[in-house]
Structures are given as C-alpha cells and as structure tokens.
C-alpha cells in the first residue's frame, strides 16, 4: 500500500529533512520512527525534496509504502499522535504503487521572509530573518530577474561535491514588502543545496548597495561559490508547496 501525504514542520530544532547517522533530529527520521511505531513495519519515507537544517515546511509532499493495508484516516491520526508537536502530516491518501514524491514533483515554491523594520517580531521570530534595516527593493527586483530562467547554478550552491547536474530552471522570483516584512517567493523546477538561501543573500547584498545588479550574471559565468553572496539564515525560509505542474 502506497500512501502519499503532506508534511508540515517547524524545522528550528532539526538537522534538515534527510535521515542521518550522526543524529536522530531529522524530519525524515522522526516520520519513519512514528510510522514504524504505528504500523509495526520498518519503513523508508520518500520526500519531494530535502530542506536544510533549520528550514521549515508548509507543504512538503512525501510517501511511504506499507506491506499491510491500513485505514487512511486512522493512519494519519495515529501517526500525528506519535509525532513531536512541531511535525504533522495531513491530506493522507492512497496512491498508485508507482507514485514517488520526488519524481512526481514538477516544481517547488519556497518563500523567504525578512523583517526590514527596526522592531523585532517576537512571536514570529522562528520563521523570519530579523534583519532590521531597509533594503533597495527596486534594485533587488532587477537582480532577481537575472536569476530567472534556465542557468547553471553551480555558483549558488554550498555543495562542492555535486555529482548531479547543476542546471536548474527558476520560473519566477517575486518580492513584496508590507508592514516592514519583505517576502521573496522562488518558484523553480528544483533547487540545489542552500541555493535559495544563497540567492537570497546575494539579493540582500544588492539591496544593501554592496553588490551591483550585473554581478549576478558573473556568478553564472564563473560558477564559483565565492562570487555569489552570503548564505542567508535558515529561519526565514519555508518550503510552501510542491507542484505537479511547472506553472
């Protein structure tokens, strides 16, 4: 039985999505532990993507294959009871055996939130970057347009040992500011390790006036990580949802 579900989590205290040998504090690890507790089976969760340490999710698609049939509603309820309070699953449903979350995702939407006002937002501090200064939004928007399209994003990843292709397509990057909260939305067919956070850091440097708009093009030419901006903090980033189509 193949079950697809949506995962939501506050990633503050976790070392990212992917299960690791050195720590039990991963989203995948906690999910597999909870499902094993409920079903009595040793399972492996497949996720549509792999978020970094400290990054959050509102709509991460995942699936699990079970040997025995289960009642979907009872499965979701019992798994949620077994999970920590900062992880939950919803919209569980039976899917064909050949469904795979990672291969089924056609695009992803990531949102990065930056507090540009001087006052701290105490109640949302886990989900925004408390930057605290105004930025040149017009310059950032122009730089973001240069990041859109199909490029080799090798210079925008922290993974120096990438074994897969580093070409990705970014469909759109939008910036919206309201009440001192700057929201950057990134939609693409996929993102490399730390890619969204490095793109955000690069755009912030443009907004600070420390980097020219045209310097973005140079990163694509050289493919050198040091030519891009800094890696923005993880707390501002949320995987909003996976999409089944590119638009």
Protein Blocks (a to p, Z undefined) as FASTA:
>chain_A
ZZdddddddfklpgbjbdcfkbcbbfklmmmmmmmmmnopacddddfbdcdehiacfbbc
cddddfbdcdfklmmmmmmmmpcfkbccehiacddfkbcfklmpmbdcddddddfbfbdc
fklmmmcccekpacdfklmmmmmmmmgccddfklmccbfkbfbdfbdcdfbdcdddeehi
acdddddfbdcehklmmmmmmmmmmmnopacfklmmmmmmnopaklmccdddfklpccfb
acfbfZZ
